[in-house]
Amino acid sequence: MQALARAARGLWPAAGRGQVQLQPARGIVVQVRDGNLERALQVMERKMRSSGIERLIKRRTEHHVKNSEKRVLARKALMARVRSQELGKSLRDILIKKIRGQ
């Protein structure tokens, strides 16, 4: 990647005083050291897992979901909805008490 950036410096006019402004890398950046691609892939997978990208990709891809898994996911979504509604009710009650001065 750096070799490409060095090669591209001559293609565009320099910004400012002879310096080229390159955009910082976005996403996951992995270095391949000593031509060890397998190790670089392992590092990339670990970084993807820790950053949550893997879950986002899985959520977007169309794949078969077993009925038992659908039930589990539906129950989790329901519980999250109930918790947020309960939290909203309790916050509303607190605000009403505060406004009424009780």
PECORWO-V288062 format. One record per pair of residues at least 12 apart in sequence whose ideal C-beta (glycine too) atoms are under 10 Angstrom apart, sorted by the first residue. I is the first residue (numbers start at 1). J is the second residue. D is the distance in whole Angstrom. If there is no record, write none. Layout:
I/J/D
I/J/D
//
This chain:
1/25/8
1/29/8
1/31/9
2/22/10
5/20/8
5/22/6
6/20/10
8/20/8
8/22/8
9/22/9
27/47/10
27/48/10
27/51/9
27/53/8
28/43/9
28/44/6
28/45/10
28/46/10
28/47/5
28/48/6
28/50/10
28/51/7
28/53/7
29/44/9
29/47/9
30/42/9
30/43/5
30/44/5
30/45/10
30/46/10
30/47/7
30/48/10
31/43/8
32/44/10
//
